Amino acid sequence: MTLFSRFSDHINAALDALVAQGALPAGLDRGAISVEPPRDPSHGDVATNAAMVLAKPAGTNPRALAEQLVQQLGALDEVVEASVAGPGFINLRLADESWRAELALVHAQREDYGRSAVGAGRRVNVEYVSANPTGPMHVGHCRGAVVGDALAALLEYVGHRVTREYYVNDAGAQVDVLARSAHLRYREALGEAIGAIPEGLYPGDYLKPVGESLAAEYGDRFVTAPESEWLVPFRKVAVAAMMDMIRADLAKLGIHHDLFASEAELQAAGKPAAAEAWLREHDLVYDGLLEAPKGETPDDWEPVELPLFRSTRFGDDQDRPIRKSDGSWTYFGADLAYHYQKAQNADELIDIWGADHAGTVKRIKAAVAALTGGKTRFDVKLVQMVRLLKNGEPFKMSKRAGNFVTLADIVDEVGKDAVRFTMLTRKADAQMDFDFAKVVEASRDNPVFYVQYAHARIASLKRKLAEAGIAPAAPNPARLDDHELGLVKLLAQFPRIVESAAAAREPHRIAFYLGEVAAAFHAWWNMGNDRPEARIILTQDAELTATRLYLADGIGQVIRNGLHLMGVEALEEML
């Protein structure tokens, strides 16, 4: 049990005691109680809002309740001072031994430090990337891929059972265009001069191998054949080839999905029709007139009766059609059925979407709420686009895909770790600049370098110890000074940062925290440049050297654990 979780238990025990004494009513909701470091470190080590949260429902004064809690908490052996601040916040100052014990816990738990069971085995489906299978992954997919993958790892780390899913949009007009583009490359592979790629087809050279494989399989059988004869088999081959390419692109980022769900298979299995039937049974779909588009109505607009989902019952702006006038499914109708399918095997659903999908959030949330009776939590994380720069100026890479920069191009240029870490240095819904020069720069202004350099420096200490010829000694944590105990206090925040990042679905919080840890470590290291007695390795004091190495190794462990959640390697050496 880590320090902040232990104090959460202490606070609950103090509240239980007050309930037993009749000073508090039983059954109060404690879900909003926080246990965290105070904003101002001079106020103490641990703060709680317990009295502020419970006073009103308990019918008492928050400061009076805080005073009662302080009496309970101040009696704990590891608390050296308990006080009430403002209208009822409680601040606790802990004995140094609490921090020494926490550092020992880091060493005891190693890669499990920060891991928890707060997820309680709840099943979470995280769907991310889900790019149309019409070509390689591009830079726009890259950020969502990293955010989704890091979030999935984070949720697993706190005790959820996670399914990483990719939804293959292999039904509809875009894959027919892919098949037609593949047919053009097929004819090219058989020797035809195709000239410029016609407008509306996919121009990238990545389709040439698809055309060659089709030519090898079918010969000239479909060169002049009508589209109705070759469209379906060409579509199947082209989609499979694109998905192989997409998997390879994602593997460059260290990303692997557990499940690939096919839209075409979903429709072939009748899942949208089954969802519609269920909704009709529950009066959630009706045949009605589709509203005219908002704003200027087209001259040729004619009201048409369509099956409409009652999404306004669940917070949407208007009821939504699930079929088109020709009877085929709308995008929403297919997506509705897909989310219903996912919800059969999950307690929570999370979708990672590009910001251009913001307009569809309300309707899908309405659909999930309707189909699951509101029992399945559903979150959508919108990811903003990335602007490519080099030394602060717009940067145009060669576009081997035909008309866009691919994910593979970017990873090949700067490496997996730089891409993954950088994509997590801002909130997903904030605009991001990706500067090719900055992300490989060896400076403190480059977050990935700064964190990896901290770990590499820590790894170098063992080599430096051997070079110094210092005999091994046992660490004595009692010799850690106040500054060094301050570093332990920062490490002790890692488990609560992990839990809060998972709860908020915000993996970027791990990157922010690691930046703080790296900065604190580098500052500690650099103290030795000005004060020789502050160096980590002291040839004249084996015990203090062992103690500082013990602290440094604890810092390195927390950095490794955080980088692991981000899918970034903890380097032992920097080239």
N, C-alpha and C positions, 0 to 999 in steps of 0.2 A: 504494500500500500504506500503510495507516494504522499508527500507532505500535505498538499492541498486537499487530497481526498481524505486523509486522516483528520484534518481539521474540519472538514465537512461532517465527518462522523462525530467529532467532539461537539460541534454546534448542535447537531441533532440530539445528542445525548443531553446537552444542557436544556434544550427545549422540552425533551421528554421529562426531565426532572421538574421543570416548571409546570407541566401538565399534571404530573403526579401530585404536586403540591397544591393544585387547584388555582395556580396563578395564571394559567393559560387554558383555554378550552381545548378539548381533544378534537382531532380531525381537521385541523387547519391545513390548507394547501401550502406545502413548502417548496413547490416547484420553482418559484422565482427567486429563491435565496441564492445569492452568489457568495463564493469564497475565493478571494483573489488578492493579489498584492495591491496595496493602496497606490493611488496615482502619484502621491508624493512619498518617496521612500523614507523621508524623515518622520512620517507618521507611524511607521512600524513595518512589520513584515507580512501580516495577514490582515485583511479587512473583510467584513461581512455586513450585508444590508438586512440581516435577519429581522431585526427589530422594526426597521422601516417597512418591510414587506408584511409582517404579521400584525402590527399594532392595530390597524384599522379593522380587519376582520375579527380581531380578538377584543375589540372595544376598549382599547387602552391607549395610553400615550407612548409614542415610539421611544422617547428618551427614557421614560420610566422602565419600559421593557428592556431597553439596552442596558440600563444599570443592573437589572436583575441578571441578565446574561453575563455581564462582565464579572459579577461575583462568582458565577459558575466557572467561567473560562479562566479567570485569573488564578484559580486554585490548581490548574494543571501544572505539572512539574516543568514542562518545557516552555511555559509562558512566563516571561519575566516582567511583563507590563501589559495591562489590559485597560483600555480607556474608551470613553464615548466622545465622539466628535460631532459637532453640528447638531442637527435635530434627532440623531439617533444612530449614526454609523458607529461600528465597533472596530477599533484597531488593536491588534495584538503584536507585541514584540516578543520574539522567540529567543531562547537560549542558544548560544553558539553550537551546542551539542546537537541541536535539531538539524542544523545544516551539515554538520559532519556526518550525521546518520544518513542524510539524503545523498551525500556523495558516496557513501558506502553502498547505498541502494543502487545507484547508477552502475557501480562496479559489479554488484551481485546480479543485477538483471540484464546487464549488457544490452544486446540487441532488442530485448523486450522492455527496456525502460521507456515508458510512454505508452506502451500497449495497454489496452483496457478491455473490459467486457460490457461497457455501457450500451453497446448495440444489442446485447442480449440475444444474439443469433437471428435478429430480424432480417428477413430476405429483402435485399435491395437490388433492383435492376437499374443499372446505369447504361443508358444508350448514348453513344457518342460517335462522332465522325459521320457515319451514315451518308457519305457522299454518293451522288448518283454514279452508277458504275459505267461512266462514259469516258473515262480517261484517268490519268494519274492523279494522285492527291496534289492539291496546290496549296499555296501559303495560307489561304483562307481557311483550309481544313486543319492546318497544323496546330493552331492555337487551341481549337476545340478538342483536338485529339489529346493534347498534353493535359489540358484541364480535366477532361473526363477520366483519363487514365490515372492521374494523381488523386483525383477524388475517389475513384474506386479503391485505390491502395489505402487511402486514409480511412475510408469506411471499414475496410477489412481489419485494419489495425486496431480499431476501437470495438471490434466484436460483431460486426454485421457479416452476414453471408451474402456475398456480392456476385452478381452475374454481369459480366461485361458484354454488352450486346451491340451489334451493328445491324441496322435495318437497311436491307438492299432494295433500293427503289428500282426494281427490274420490271415494272409494268408501266405502260403509258407511252406517251409520244417520244420521250427522250431516248428510250432504248430502241425504238424503231428508227430514229435518226442514226443511232449508233450502228444498227444493222445495215442501213443504206451506206453509211460511210465505210463500213467493212467491205461491202460489195464493191465499192469503187476501188479499194485497195486490192481486192481479189482480182479484179480485171487488170489492174496494174501489174500484179504478180504474174499474170499470164502473158504479159508483153504489151498490153495496150497502153498507149500514151494518153494519160488522163488529163494532162494539162493542169490548169489552176483548179484547186478544190472549189466546187460550187458553193455559193452562199447557202448557209443553213446546214452544211455537213461539218463534221469534226475534222480539222485540218492536220492534226498532229502526226508526226512520223511514228508515234507509238502504235498506230494501227497497221503499219506495214507488215510486222510479223503475223498479225491476225490474218491479213489478206493472203500471206504466203502459206499459212497453215490451211486455210480454206481451199486454196488452189491445189495444195498437195492432196487434200482429202477428196475434193469433188472434181478436179480437173476442170474442163470447160463446160461442164453440165449446166451451170446457171448463168453463163455469160449473157445470153440473150433471153433467158427464161423470164416469164412475168414475175413481178415482185411477190405475188401470192404464193409462189412455189418455194422461194428461198428466204423470205423474211423471217419466218420462225426459226429455222435451223441456224441461220446466220446470227440472229439475235442471241440465241443460246450460246453459241461458240464465242461471240464477241463479249457478252457479259461475263462468261467464265474467265476469259483472258484478262478482262479489266479487273475482276476481283482478285486474280492472282497478282496482278501488278499492284493493286491497292494494298494487299496483305504484305507484299515485299516492301512497299514504301513505309508502311506502318512499322514493320520490323526494324527498319533503320532507326526509328525513334524508340525502339524497345517496347512497342505496343502490340499486344496480342489479345484478341477478343475470344470470349468463351462461346459465343453464339452468333451466327449470321442468319437473320430472319429474312426470308424472301417475300416481297410484296406480291409477286406473281403466284407463288405457292399459297399465300394467304387467300388470294382471290379464288384460285382454283379449288381450294378446300371449302369455299362457300362461307368463310368467316364473316365477311361484311354482311351477307344476307342473314346469317344467324344473329348478328348483333342488331340488325334492323328489326328482325322478328321479335327479339327480346324487348327492344325499346317500344315497339308498338303495343306489346302486351301490357306494358307499364305506362301507356299513354304518354310516351316521351318522343314519339315520332308521329306526325300527322301529315296528311296531304293538304298543302296550302299554297297560296300564291307567293312566289318569291318577291321580296321588296325590290323596287328599283334601286339602282346604285345611288349612293348618297352624292349630292352635288348635282352637276348638270346631267339630266337624263338623256340618253341617246335618242335620236329621232326615231330609230327603228325598234325602240324598246316595246316589247309586248309582254304582259303578265303571263307567266306560265306556271301551271300547277306541278309542284315537285314534292317529294317526301322531305319534310323539314324536321330537324331535331330541335326539341324545345330547349335550346341552350340558354335562353333568357331566364329560365327558372334557376339557373346556376351561375348567374352573374355576367353572362355575355350580353353584348349590345343588341343582337338580333338572333332570331332562329336561323339555323344554317341548313342548306340543302345537303343531303347525303348522296343523291343521285343527280345526274344530268338529265336533260330532256330526252336524250337517246337511250336512257336506262343504264348507262355506264356509271361507275362510281366516281364521285368527286374525290379530290385529294383528301378532303376532310372525312368523307365516308370511309375510305380505305384506312386512314390514320386512326379513326375512331375504333375500327375493328382490331387494328394492330395493338393499340393500347389496351383494349379489352383482353386480348390474348396474353399480353405481358402480365397483366394484373392477376391472371389465374395462378401464377407461380411466384408472386412477390407481394410483400407487405408494403413496399414503398417503390415508387418509380421516379427516376431522375432522367431528364432529357437535357443534353447539351446541344444547343442550337446556335446557329449564326444569328446575329442581330437582325438580319433581314427577315427573320421568321417571327419577329415580335408580334405582328398582327394576328398570328394564329394561336397565341398562348391561351387567350380566354376561352376559345371554343374547345380546345383539347382539354383544358382543365375542367370545363363543364362536362365534357363527355366522360372523363374518368370519374368525376364525382357522381354522375348519373349511373354509370355502369357498375360501380363498386359500392353504391350506397354511401359514398363519402368515407368508406373505411380505409381506402388506400391513399396514403400521402403521395402527392404528386408535385414535384418541383421541376421548374424549367430554369436552366442557367443560360442566359444569353451571352454570347461571346462576340466582342467587337472585332472588326477587321484589323489587320496589321499593315502598317506602312513600312516599306523597305527603304532603308537609308544606308549611306556609307559616308562616314565623317560628317554627318548632319545633313547631307544633300540627298535628294531622291536618287535611288539606285536602281538601274535596270539590268538585271541579269539576262544572259542569253536564255531564250524561251524554247527549250528543246521540245516542249509539249505542243508547240504551235502558237499558242496565244496567251500563255500564263507561265509564271514561275512555279515549278513543282516543289513539293515538300522534299523530295530526294535531292534536288538542286541545293536547297538550303542546308540540309544535313551534311551533304558532301562538302559544302563550302566551309562550315564552321564547327561541325561535329555535333553529335547527339546531345551531350551534356549542356553545351552552350545554348542550344535551341530549347531544351526542356526547361532549364532553370530560368532563362530569360522570359519564356512564355508565362511563367508563374510569378513574375515580379510586379505584376499589377492585377487589380481586380479584373475578373473576366469581362465585366461590362464596361470597362474603361478603354478608351482608345490606346493603341500601343504602337510605338515606333521600334522597329527592329533594325539596329544599326550594325552592319556587318563588321565595321571596324571596332566598335565599342565592345561587342560581345566576345571578342578574342583579345582584347587589350589587357595587358598585365598591369592593372592598376586597381586601386580601391574603388574607383568609379564603376568597375565592372563587377556586379554582384557575384556572378558564378566564379570568377577568378578569386575574388576576395575570400569566399567561403572555402573553396577547394585549397587555396593557399594556406589558410588557417589549419586545415587538416594535414596538409603536407608538412607544415612546420612542426606540428605535434609529432607526426611520424618520424621526423628527422631527429627528434630528441634522443631516441634510443641509440641512433648511430653516433650522435655527439657524445652521449654518455660513454660508449665504448671507446671512442677516440680519446676522451679525457682520462681514461683509465681509472674511473671511480668504482670502487668495490660496491656491489649491491647492498642496499640497506632497507630496513623496513620503514614504511612511511609512518609519520606521526601526525595525524590530522590536527592535533592540538596546537601544532606550530603554524597552522594557516592564519595569516593576519586578517584584519578586517577587510582589506581590499580583496583578498583571495576568497574570503567567505562571501563577499559580494558576487563573485563569479559563480559560486555554488548556488546562490539565491537565483541567479539567472537560469542556471541549468534546471533548477527545481520547477521552473515555469513550464518546461517542455510538455509534461503530461496534460496540463490544463489547456495549453495552446492547441495540442492535438485534438482534444475533446471538443473544444470550442470551434475549431476549424471544421471538424466533421459535422457538428451540429448545424453550423451555418452554411455548410456545403461550399467552403471557401479555402481551397488548398493553397492559395497564395499566402495565407497567414504563416505557413511553414517557412516559405522563402523569406518573409519579413523577419521572422524570429531568428532564423539562421544568420541573417545579416547582422542582427544585434549581437549574437554570440560571437561571430567572427570578429566584429569590431572590438568587442570587449577583450577577446583573446589577444588580438594584435596589440592593443594598448598595453596589456600586461607584459607581453613579450618585449615591447619597445621600452618599457620602464628600465630594463636592464642596460639599455644603451647609455642612459644618463646616470644610473645608480648601479654600480657593479654588484652590490649586495642584493639587488632585486632580481638578478638573473635567475633563470630556472635551474641551470646547472652551476653548482658552486663546488669547485674542486676541494675547498677546505671544509665542507659540511655535507657529508654523505646523507645524513638523515633528512636535512632540509631539502636537499636535492631530490631524494626519494619522495618526499611529501609533495613537492611541487610537480614532479612527474606524475604522481597519483592524481593530482588535480587536472593536469593537462590531459591525461588519458581519459578522465571523465568527460572533459570538454570534447575531446575527439569522438568519444562514443556517442554523445548527443548529436554532434554534427553528422556522424555516419547514419544514425537513425533517421534524422530529418531528411538527409539527401536520399536515403533509400525510399522514403515516402514519395519523393519527387521523381524517382527513377533516374537519379544522377549518381555517378560513381564518386566515391570518396577517394581522392588520389593520394598515394603515398609519396609521390615525388612530382614536382612541376618541372617540365622541360624548359 
